[in-house]
Amino acid sequence: GRGRGFRHWFWGTGLPGWLRFGQAAAPNMPDSPETEKQALMNQAECLESELDAIKQRLTALEENKKA
């Protein structure tokens, strides 16, 4: 499978898959500052949720190691 990294790519980047992987097919239009800010905020939120999941897994592994 593709794993957790592919989970929230649309919300993290604001781009559908065809645009994310086919940059040559997309028009070369600069983003407005508001659009870029929202995309960066979405990406930060996605990364924070992934980091939380990693921390939870590490905690679970440590608890299992102690038992």
Backbone torsions as a table, in degrees:
resi	resn	phi	psi	omega
1	GLY	NA	179.9	-178.4
2	ARG	-89.3	-14.8	176.0
3	GLY	78.7	-173.4	-173.5
4	ARG	-72.3	-25.7	-175.8
5	GLY	-63.4	-22.3	-177.5
6	PHE	-94.1	1.7	-167.9
7	ARG	-62.9	-51.2	-173.0
8	HIS	-120.4	38.2	-175.6
9	TRP	-64.0	-37.3	-179.7
10	PHE	-63.3	-45.3	-177.8
11	TRP	-72.3	-29.7	-180.0
12	GLY	-76.1	-34.4	-176.3
13	THR	-108.2	-22.4	-176.6
14	GLY	76.2	12.9	-177.4
15	LEU	-121.5	138.0	173.3
16	PRO	-71.3	164.3	-175.5
17	GLY	-56.3	-42.7	-177.9
18	TRP	-63.3	-30.4	-179.7
19	LEU	-82.4	-34.8	179.8
20	ARG	-65.4	-43.2	-175.0
21	PHE	-97.3	-10.7	-179.3
22	GLY	-121.1	58.0	-175.2
23	GLN	-59.1	-31.4	-178.8
24	ALA	-66.7	-28.9	-177.8
25	ALA	-81.4	-15.5	-177.4
26	ALA	-88.7	147.6	176.0
27	PRO	-65.7	146.4	-177.8
28	ASN	-90.3	79.4	-177.4
29	MET	-110.7	130.0	177.9
30	PRO	-70.0	144.2	177.9
31	ASP	-78.0	148.1	173.4
32	SER	-74.5	158.5	178.7
33	PRO	-58.1	-35.6	179.7
34	GLU	-67.1	-42.7	179.0
35	THR	-64.9	-44.3	179.1
36	GLU	-63.2	-41.1	179.1
37	LYS	-61.7	-44.6	179.8
38	GLN	-64.7	-41.6	178.9
39	ALA	-63.1	-41.3	178.9
40	LEU	-67.4	-38.8	177.2
41	MET	-64.6	-41.3	177.4
42	ASN	-63.4	-41.6	179.7
43	GLN	-66.1	-41.0	178.3
44	ALA	-62.7	-41.3	178.6
45	GLU	-63.1	-41.8	178.4
46	CYS	-63.3	-45.1	179.7
47	LEU	-64.9	-37.8	177.6
48	GLU	-63.7	-40.8	179.5
49	SER	-67.2	-37.3	176.6
50	GLU	-65.9	-40.6	178.2
51	LEU	-64.2	-40.3	176.5
52	ASP	-60.6	-42.3	179.4
53	ALA	-64.3	-39.1	178.4
54	ILE	-65.3	-44.1	179.5
55	LYS	-63.6	-40.2	177.5
56	GLN	-63.0	-41.4	179.7
57	ARG	-66.3	-41.7	177.5
58	LEU	-61.9	-41.5	177.6
59	THR	-61.8	-44.1	179.5
60	ALA	-62.8	-40.3	178.8
61	LEU	-65.9	-40.0	177.7
62	GLU	-64.1	-40.8	178.6
63	GLU	-64.5	-39.5	178.2
64	ASN	-68.6	-33.4	179.7
65	LYS	-67.5	-38.0	-179.6
66	LYS	-70.9	-29.9	-176.4
67	ALA	-78.2	NA	NA
